[in-house]
Amino acid sequence: MVYLILEARALDEVIKLPDVAIWAGSNVLTELNHKELLAKGFNVTRFDHSVSGVNNSELEDVLETIKEHHPTESIWVQHASQP
């Protein structure tokens, strides 16, 4: 299963799940956090830009990228809170 995480608080919950692929923007994961999670064996991918999920066009682009890497898996998207 693949999760697109939009807020850091959700990352803390999803990281506990077994056998998941996690994708997040730079607003959720710093480069250092990303490297630390990879070193611990987590399947985490970090976009080099912020991903808020509020803009539909942005969200569609991000989901297309994830689909390229996980074509047969369901993608769960965290609900984006309005700022």
BELJO-V971029 format. One record per residue. N is the residue number from 0. SS is DSSP state (hx for helix, st for strand, lp for the rest). PHI is phi in whole degrees, -180 to 180 (none if undefined). D_FIRST is the distance of its C-alpha to the first C-alpha in Angstrom with 1 decimal. Layout:
BEGIN
n: [N N]
ss: [SS SS]
phi: [PHI PHI]
d_first: [D_FIRST D_FIRST]
END
This chain:
BEGIN
n: [0 1 2 3 4 5 6 7 8 9 10 11 12 13 14 15 16 17 18 19 20 21 22 23 24 25 26 27 28 29 30 31 32 33 34 35 36 37 38 39 40 41 42 43 44 45 46 47 48 49 50 51 52 53 54 55 56 57 58 59 60 61 62 63 64 65 66 67 68 69 70 71 72 73 74 75 76 77 78 79 80 81 82]
ss: [lp st st st st lp lp hx hx hx hx hx hx hx lp lp lp lp lp lp st st st st lp lp lp lp lp lp hx hx hx hx hx hx hx hx hx lp lp lp st st st st lp lp lp lp lp lp lp lp lp hx hx hx hx hx hx hx hx hx hx hx hx hx hx lp lp lp lp lp st st st lp lp lp lp lp lp]
phi: [none -118 -121 -101 -100 -108 -139 -59 -63 -74 -58 -59 -82 -68 -62 -79 -78 -81 54 -119 -104 -116 -120 -155 -86 -67 -75 -103 -121 -78 -59 -65 -58 -61 -62 -64 -67 -62 -64 -85 95 -78 -92 -127 -120 -115 -73 -85 -135 -71 -129 -97 82 -78 -89 -61 -63 -60 -63 -61 -62 -64 -65 -63 -62 -64 -60 -61 -92 -136 -65 -107 -106 -72 -116 -97 -115 -63 -65 -83 -73 -74 -68]
d_first: [0.0 3.8 6.7 10.3 12.7 16.3 18.3 18.8 19.1 15.4 14.5 16.5 14.5 10.9 12.2 13.2 9.9 9.4 7.3 5.1 6.3 8.7 11.1 14.4 18.0 21.1 22.0 19.2 19.4 22.7 23.2 24.3 21.4 19.0 21.2 21.4 17.6 17.4 20.5 19.0 16.2 13.3 10.9 12.2 13.6 16.5 18.2 22.0 22.7 22.0 19.4 20.5 18.9 22.4 23.5 22.0 23.0 21.4 18.1 18.3 19.1 16.2 13.7 15.7 15.4 11.6 11.7 14.3 12.1 9.0 11.1 9.6 6.0 5.9 6.6 7.7 11.1 13.3 16.6 19.2 22.4 25.6 27.7]
END
